[in-house]
Amino acid sequence: MPSPRSINLPFIVAHTPSYRQHPKSLPEPPSPDDPVISQPNYFSALSISPHCNPALSSRSRAPRLPPVAVYPDSPTLESDSFFSPSDSETMSSTSASGPLKRKVVIMGSTSVGKTSLTQQYIAPPTYTASYYPTIEDTSHKIVKHKGVEYDMEIIDSAGLEEYSLFPGKYAVGVHGYMLVYSIASRQSFDMVPTIYDKILDYAGLESVPLVIVGQKTDLRDQRSITKDEGEALAKKLHAGYVESSAKDNNNVGVAFEMLLNEMQRVYNPEPEKKKSGWWPF
């Protein structure tokens, strides 16, 4: 007959399913005859284990998994993300009767056309040649993408420069990013990887759903960034890439479709198709 001590001790019994699922996070339970390990020490071990309490463990970035995303009528895009299906369930913000909520942030240097790009997507045609610096503007749009309805919250952020303080709020609760530069501005192009690194540092992530947009293709006579340079940067950052013109309403919708693809791939991955046939492999 087990001793009273072994009956009252609420540890997880070895070789049960619960124990096997957490082999690294739980210490071995003490035996009733072990005089060294006391019951209070066992519970202390449970409460201070860095594996059980992520807040006590140091921040580390998850390993990179680089799948390849292909979009119709656009170049092959290489992208990666460490998010798991459990993460997608947490971030989806779904409801049984409403669309999936997706929060995206449009970022880049000043005067690259972020606001014009956003306005053309929300309610075309709304292009205006006048320039007024944006502090922050939030818009909503209900869209249907690959049979899924989304409520997109689009944040048009203020322009950032090299030494600007990064707004930490843009690294929390955001599902995807669109980094915009002007094909006529080398400085704005060089800012893209700088902003991306700040996003990862503030969010503590290895990667995020991302699309890079080379804006103002209507300024072809002033082009200083080639399309090959843009594609190379997108490949390096594992992002989607497209060139657009808000003035001509060219590829504006394509840019946001790409971002929806990236977010859908991460947060709503399509189930793997089972192979036909008798053999399971």
N, C-alpha and C positions, 0 to 999 in steps of 0.2 A: 504494500500500500504506500502511495507517495506521501512524503512528509508534508505537514501544513505549509512549510516554506515553499515547496515546489508548486503547491496548489494555488497559493495567493500571488505568485510571481507572474505578472502578465507579459512574459516575453513571447516572441514568435518562435514556434517550434521549428527546428531545422527540418529540411526536406519537405516542408509544406510549400504550396504554390506561392504564398506571400513571401516566404523566406527566400525562395529561389529568385524572385523578381528583384530583390534588393540585396545581392550578396556582398556589395561593397559598402553599403550605407549603414548596415546594422552590425554591431559587434557580436561575437559569439555569446550566446546566453550562458550564464553561470550554471554550473550543476549544483544540486542541493548539497553535495558533499564537499564543495570547494570552500575551504576556510579562508582563502585569500581575498576573493572578490566578494564584496558585500553587496547587498541589494541596493543601498543608496548609490554606491559607486556605479552600479550598472545603469541606473536611471540617469545619472550624471553623464555617463558616456553617451547615452542616447541623446540627451538634450544639447550637448555641445559638439556633436559630430559635425564637421564642416560639410560633409556630404548631405546630412539631414537638413542643415540650415544654410542655404545658399548665401545668405547675407554675410556669413563668417568666412566664406571662401573668397580668394582673390579673384578679380575679374579676369576672365580669359576668353579669348575669341574661339568660337567653335571651328572645327576643321572645314575647309572649303570643299564643296561638292560641285564640280562644274558641268552640269548638263548643258545641252545646246538647245536653244529655243529658236524655232523657225517661224517667221511671220509671212503671210502671203503677200506677194508683190513688194517684198523688201529683202535686203541682204540677210544672210544667215547671221544670227546673233548668238553669241556665246554668253551665258549667264550662269550664276551660281547662287546658292543660298543654303544656309544650314537649317532653316525652319523645318520642323517636323509636322506631321498631321495634327498632333496635339496642339502645336502652336497655332495652326490655322483655325482650329475650333475656338481657341481663345480670342483670336483677333478678328474673327469674321463678323461679330456683332449682328448676328442674324436674328430674325423673328419669323414666326410661322406665317404672318400675314403681310410682311413688308420686304423691301429689297435689302440686299446686303449693303452695309455701310462701309465706304472706303474713304479714307482721309489722305489726300495727297498734297504735297507742297511743291510749288514752282519756285526754283531758286536760281540765282545767277548774279552777275555783275549788274550795275546800273545801265540803263539805256540799251538793253539787248532785246527788248520786245516781249518781256514776260507778260505784262498786262494785256498787250494787244493779242498775244497768243491765247490767253485765257478768255478774253472777251469774245474773240472770234469763235471759240469752241462753245461757250455758253449760249450766245445769242447772235449768230452771224446774220447779216454782215454788220459789224460794229467797229470797224477800223477807223481810227482818227489819227491824223498826222501830228496833232498836238501832243506834247510830252509833259506830263505832270508826274513827278516822282511819287511812287507808291510807298506808303508806310506799311500797310497790310490790308488786304481785301479778301473776303471769303465769299465764295459763291457755291451754289448747289445745282446739280443736274442729275436727273434720273435717266439712266441709259440701260440698254439691254445689250449684253455681249455674250455671244456663244450660248444663248438660251438662258442666261442668268441676268436678273435685273439688279442694278446697282444704284445706290444713292451716293453720288460722289460729292464729297466736300472738298472743294479746291481752294487752297490758300495761295493767293498771289502775294509773295513776300517782298519786303524791301530789298533793294539791290545791296550786294555785299562787295566789299573791297578786300584787299589782301590782309589788312590788319583790323578788319571789322570784328567786333565781338559776335560770336555765333549765338543766335537765340536758342537756348537750350530747349525751349518748348517745342521746337521743330524736330526734336529727336525722340519725343515721347508720343505714343499713340498714333503714329503716322504709318500708313500702309505702303506708301510708295513715293518716289521723288522724281521730278523732272528738272534736270539741270540744263539751263539754257545759256548759249553764248551767241555772239554775232559773228557771222563769217567774215565781217569786215573789221574785226577787232581781235588782235592777238592777245591783248591783256585779258579780255573776257574769256577767251579759250583757255588760257593758262590758269584761270581761277577755278575751272571745273574740278580738277583733281584736288585742289585745296579745299573746296567746299565739301567734296565727297569724303575726304579724310576727316574733316570736322564732324560730319554726320556720324561716321562710324565710331569716332572717339567718344562723342557724347552719348550715343545710343549703346555703346559697348557691344557692337555687332561686328561680324566678319563681312557681311554683305547685306544689301537692302534691294528691294525691287527698284530698278532705276532705268530711266531713258534719258539719253543725251540728245538735245535738239540744237542743231545749227540753224539759227534764225537769220532772217533778212536775206534770203536768196535773191530777192529783187535787186539787191545792191551788187549784182554780179561784176560790175566794172570796178568795184572797190574791194573785191574778195581778197583776203589775206590768209585765210585758212582753207586748205584744199579739203575735198571730201575724203580723200585717203587719210589725211591726218585725223579727221573726226572719227572715221571708222576704226583707226588704230587705237585711239584713246578709248572708244567704247569697248573694244575687245579687251584692252588692258583692265578696265574697270568692270568687265563682265556685265555690260549694259546694252540695252537696245539703242539704236541710233537712227536718226532721220534728219534731213534738212527740210526747212519749211520757210514759208513767208506768210506772216499774218496779214500783210498788206494785200497780197494776191489771193489770200485764203487757200494757199497751196500746202497740202500735207498737214494741216492743223489737226484734222480729225484723226489722221494716221498716227500722229504722235501720241494722242491720248489712247487710241486703240492699242498701241504697243505697250503703254503703261498698264492698261487693263490686262493685257496678256501676261505681263510680268507678275502682276499681283495675283492673278488667277492661278498661275503656275505654282506660286509659293503657298497661297492660302487656301486654294481649292483645287488641289492636284487631281487630275483625272485618274480614276482607278485603272490599274493595269489589266489589260485584256488577257483572259485565260486562253491558253493554247488549246486548240481543238484536238481530239484524239483520246485514246484510252489511257496513254501513259501520262503521268502527272508532270513529266519533265521533258 
